Amino acid sequence: MANKFNPNYLRSEELCYEITIRGEAPPASVEDRRRILRGLLAQETGNRSFHSIEVPFSFAEDSEGVSTSLKQLEDLVKEFSPSQLAPRPAQISTKMTYLSGRIFRLKPETPDDIVLKHQLRTRLLELEEEFAERMEPKDEDPLLNNIPASQSTPLRSSNNFSGNLSIKKVPVFKWGLKKFNGRGSLIQFLELIDSLKVSRVALMLTCLRQPQIFLREMHGCFGITVILKINLRTGPS
């Protein structure tokens, strides 16, 4: 399977490595190396390549090149923020693809080499995770984070059923209202019932579609005890 990366984001030594393991002699200039590598990758993508990948480098030389590229990747990830425009994400992704393949192809010669290869692989995975977090920051809610995991039951995802939401009818007497007895204003009585219907539907929609907002509002009014009870009642059955 061909590596999916952009040669424009590889350094001279990295280009030399990718060309060499594909059985070609690297040109002298960086631009020529990028041009040749693009051609080699295009052949692989189009199933027109008949060479096999072979690594002619010693472990010491190869691991040194990996360490240099890892250090540059660390700097790129550390400086990255989601607000940055392209091509920075593509540059980081290319570096990760390149390093993943090169580390995989390292040929340890001693037990120490095996340990070093594992350390290099672990560091790359850590950078992968850090980059993913920077690309998609976690939606952390201070209220939900304050609830101990042992006491919290995950809310059922509203995506599974909010689209087919049906409001269950509730008898009027369960709303704390008595039947209309003929005394007083019938219009005011009906308006009160209608307002309760609207409020009840709005509350249910907020709870189902925006549970974090609902819990935050409930917490402000009633405290953490009510949140835990609601959490238990609305959790997966």
C-alpha positions as semicolon CSV with decimal commas, in nm:
position;residue;x (nm);y (nm);z (nm)
1;M;0,000;0,000;0,000
2;A;0,146;0,335;-0,098
3;N;0,230;0,588;0,168
4;K;-0,010;0,880;0,157
5;F;0,203;1,187;0,215
6;N;0,312;1,499;0,037
7;P;0,682;1,512;-0,059
8;N;0,669;1,892;-0,028
9;Y;0,671;1,853;0,351
10;L;0,973;1,623;0,376
11;R;1,327;1,742;0,442
12;S;1,618;1,660;0,213
13;E;1,737;1,364;0,422
14;E;1,382;1,230;0,448
15;L;1,338;1,251;0,071
16;C;1,668;1,072;0,024
17;Y;1,550;0,789;0,251
18;E;1,217;0,743;0,071
19;I;1,382;0,738;-0,271
20;T;1,663;0,503;-0,165
21;I;1,438;0,237;-0,012
22;R;1,251;0,229;-0,345
23;G;1,568;0,132;-0,530
24;E;1,649;0,467;-0,692
25;A;1,951;0,694;-0,657
26;P;1,852;1,029;-0,502
27;P;1,923;1,335;-0,721
28;A;2,142;1,610;-0,586
29;S;1,886;1,889;-0,546
30;V;1,590;1,889;-0,311
31;E;1,345;1,985;-0,585
32;D;1,461;1,698;-0,806
33;R;1,424;1,459;-0,511
34;R;1,067;1,575;-0,456
35;R;0,992;1,535;-0,826
36;I;1,131;1,179;-0,838
37;L;0,949;1,078;-0,518
38;R;0,620;1,211;-0,655
39;G;0,670;0,992;-0,960
40;L;0,748;0,686;-0,749
41;L;0,442;0,742;-0,530
42;A;0,225;0,793;-0,838
43;Q;0,342;0,457;-0,972
44;E;0,259;0,288;-0,642
45;T;-0,085;0,447;-0,632
46;G;-0,157;0,340;-0,989
47;N;-0,024;-0,016;-0,936
48;R;0,251;0,046;-1,193
49;S;0,539;-0,013;-0,953
50;F;0,734;-0,341;-0,959
51;H;1,000;-0,266;-0,699
52;S;1,003;-0,385;-0,341
53;I;1,092;-0,176;-0,039
54;E;1,443;-0,252;0,089
55;V;1,628;-0,066;0,365
56;P;2,007;-0,057;0,303
57;F;2,084;0,150;0,616
58;S;2,228;0,026;0,943
59;F;2,014;0,052;1,255
60;A;2,238;0,322;1,403
61;E;2,215;0,541;1,094
62;D;1,845;0,480;1,048
63;S;1,749;0,542;1,412
64;E;1,948;0,866;1,412
65;G;1,745;0,989;1,117
66;V;1,423;0,890;1,297
67;S;1,525;1,078;1,611
68;T;1,597;1,394;1,410
69;S;1,260;1,378;1,237
70;L;1,081;1,307;1,566
71;K;1,232;1,618;1,722
72;Q;1,109;1,830;1,431
73;L;0,763;1,670;1,460
74;E;0,754;1,749;1,833
75;D;0,815;2,116;1,757
76;L;0,544;2,120;1,490
77;V;0,285;1,961;1,719
78;K;0,379;2,183;2,012
79;E;0,332;2,498;1,804
80;F;0,011;2,381;1,637
81;S;-0,335;2,515;1,718
82;P;-0,667;2,443;1,537
83;S;-0,690;2,810;1,436
84;Q;-0,390;2,771;1,207
85;L;-0,469;2,743;0,839
86;A;-0,339;2,481;0,599
87;P;-0,086;2,349;0,521
88;R;0,028;2,290;0,882
89;P;-0,207;1,992;0,952
90;A;-0,104;1,828;0,624
91;Q;0,261;1,886;0,707
92;I;0,225;1,717;1,046
93;S;0,025;1,430;0,897
94;T;0,293;1,374;0,632
95;K;0,565;1,365;0,896
96;M;0,369;1,112;1,100
97;T;0,309;0,887;0,800
98;Y;0,675;0,903;0,706
99;L;0,793;0,827;1,060
100;S;0,546;0,546;1,111
101;G;0,681;0,365;0,806
102;R;1,045;0,432;0,885
103;I;1,018;0,316;1,245
104;F;0,835;0,002;1,133
105;R;1,119;-0,078;0,894
106;L;1,398;-0,034;1,152
107;K;1,612;-0,347;1,182
108;P;1,733;-0,392;1,541
109;E;2,065;-0,572;1,574
110;T;2,095;-0,594;1,953
111;P;1,860;-0,603;2,255
112;D;1,933;-0,235;2,311
113;D;1,827;-0,166;1,954
114;I;1,496;-0,338;2,021
115;V;1,438;-0,119;2,326
116;L;1,524;0,197;2,130
117;K;1,288;0,102;1,847
118;H;1,008;0,056;2,099
119;Q;1,085;0,394;2,258
120;L;1,078;0,569;1,920
121;R;0,747;0,403;1,834
122;T;0,599;0,501;2,170
123;R;0,705;0,863;2,128
124;L;0,543;0,879;1,785
125;L;0,216;0,742;1,925
126;E;0,225;1,005;2,200
127;L;0,262;1,278;1,939
128;E;-0,024;1,125;1,736
129;E;-0,249;1,146;2,043
130;E;-0,139;1,500;2,126
131;F;-0,202;1,617;1,770
132;A;-0,547;1,456;1,768
133;E;-0,636;1,636;2,091
134;R;-0,524;1,969;1,948
135;M;-0,724;1,910;1,630
136;E;-1,042;1,818;1,819
137;P;-1,037;1,961;2,174
138;K;-1,248;1,766;2,423
139;D;-1,583;1,915;2,514
140;E;-1,523;1,944;2,885
141;D;-1,809;2,055;3,108
142;P;-1,702;2,170;3,457
143;L;-2,033;2,053;3,605
144;L;-2,010;1,702;3,463
145;N;-1,642;1,676;3,555
146;N;-1,728;1,748;3,918
147;I;-1,946;1,437;3,939
148;P;-1,734;1,137;4,048
149;A;-1,723;0,867;3,782
150;S;-1,840;0,608;4,036
151;Q;-2,158;0,808;4,098
152;S;-2,234;0,914;3,745
153;T;-2,437;0,721;3,490
154;P;-2,385;0,824;3,125
155;L;-2,680;0,997;2,970
156;R;-2,843;0,809;2,686
157;S;-2,742;0,963;2,356
158;S;-3,022;1,174;2,213
159;N;-2,899;1,106;1,859
160;N;-3,059;0,762;1,871
161;F;-3,413;0,878;1,925
162;S;-3,445;1,257;1,926
163;G;-3,542;1,250;1,559
164;N;-3,841;1,026;1,637
165;L;-3,940;1,209;1,954
166;S;-4,303;1,165;2,057
167;I;-4,448;1,346;2,356
168;K;-4,641;1,119;2,590
169;K;-4,973;1,260;2,703
170;V;-4,997;1,314;3,076
171;P;-5,335;1,346;3,252
172;V;-5,413;1,694;3,374
173;F;-5,444;1,583;3,736
174;K;-5,076;1,478;3,734
175;W;-4,983;1,839;3,664
176;G;-5,123;1,943;4,002
177;L;-5,440;2,090;3,850
178;K;-5,796;2,004;3,937
179;K;-6,068;1,956;3,680
180;F;-6,251;2,266;3,569
181;N;-6,554;2,290;3,796
182;G;-6,747;2,549;3,600
183;R;-6,651;2,834;3,832
184;G;-6,408;3,101;3,726
185;S;-6,279;3,173;3,379
186;L;-6,263;2,876;3,142
187;I;-6,032;3,070;2,908
188;Q;-5,777;3,132;3,185
189;F;-5,790;2,765;3,282
190;L;-5,725;2,653;2,923
191;E;-5,444;2,908;2,881
192;L;-5,276;2,771;3,195
193;I;-5,294;2,416;3,059
194;D;-5,153;2,530;2,724
195;S;-4,861;2,711;2,889
196;L;-4,781;2,398;3,091
197;K;-4,780;2,192;2,771
198;V;-4,536;2,430;2,601
199;S;-4,307;2,443;2,905
200;R;-4,307;2,065;2,940
201;V;-4,220;2,005;2,574
202;A;-3,943;2,267;2,582
203;L;-3,796;2,108;2,895
204;M;-3,798;1,761;2,743
205;L;-3,635;1,881;2,420
206;T;-3,363;2,060;2,614
207;C;-3,297;1,752;2,826
208;L;-3,279;1,520;2,524
209;R;-3,096;1,735;2,271
210;Q;-2,874;1,945;2,500
211;P;-2,825;1,742;2,817
212;Q;-2,524;1,942;2,934
213;I;-2,717;2,272;2,920
214;F;-3,010;2,106;3,096
215;L;-2,790;1,967;3,374
216;R;-2,617;2,300;3,419
217;E;-2,949;2,481;3,463
218;M;-3,079;2,215;3,701
219;H;-2,761;2,236;3,902
220;G;-2,803;2,611;3,941
221;C;-3,155;2,567;4,073
222;F;-3,147;2,249;4,279
223;G;-2,788;2,141;4,336
224;I;-2,597;1,822;4,263
225;T;-2,845;1,581;4,427
226;V;-3,108;1,639;4,161
227;I;-2,847;1,597;3,887
228;L;-2,751;1,255;4,017
229;K;-3,114;1,143;4,039
230;I;-3,184;1,261;3,684
231;N;-2,867;1,096;3,564
232;L;-2,976;0,764;3,711
233;R;-3,327;0,788;3,570
234;T;-3,216;0,886;3,218
235;G;-2,922;0,646;3,193
236;P;-2,915;0,339;2,969
237;S;-3,171;0,075;3,065
